[in-house]
């Protein structure tokens, strides 16, 4: 009976550890999605300025803003790809333990 309780306790700790790591990964994905939404808004605003210039902003500034948006997209997509890879590794490790 004691061994059964110890085993159950170990499984519970493993599950809790797995759950905490998955929560951290989900938070990372949410952060990346927020970054993508922000980059999209910046891209839309820049595209509108390029399409209908109103003075004040220069084309050079708009081009820089486009490049910044591109970098934000790439960085946030890389975060999502990395989380996907880590999730697969975590699932594989959890499968081996259980």
Long-range contacts (C-beta under 8 A, 24 or more apart in sequence): 11-98, 14-94, 14-97, 14-98, 18-90, 18-94, 21-90, 22-87, 22-90, 25-83, 25-86, 25-87, 25-90, 28-79, 28-83, 29-79, 29-80, 29-83, 31-79, 32-76, 32-77, 32-79, 32-80, 32-83, 33-76, 33-80, 35-72, 35-75, 35-76, 35-79, 36-72, 36-73, 36-76, 36-77, 38-72, 39-69, 39-72, 39-73, 39-76, 40-69, 42-68, 42-69, 42-72, 43-69
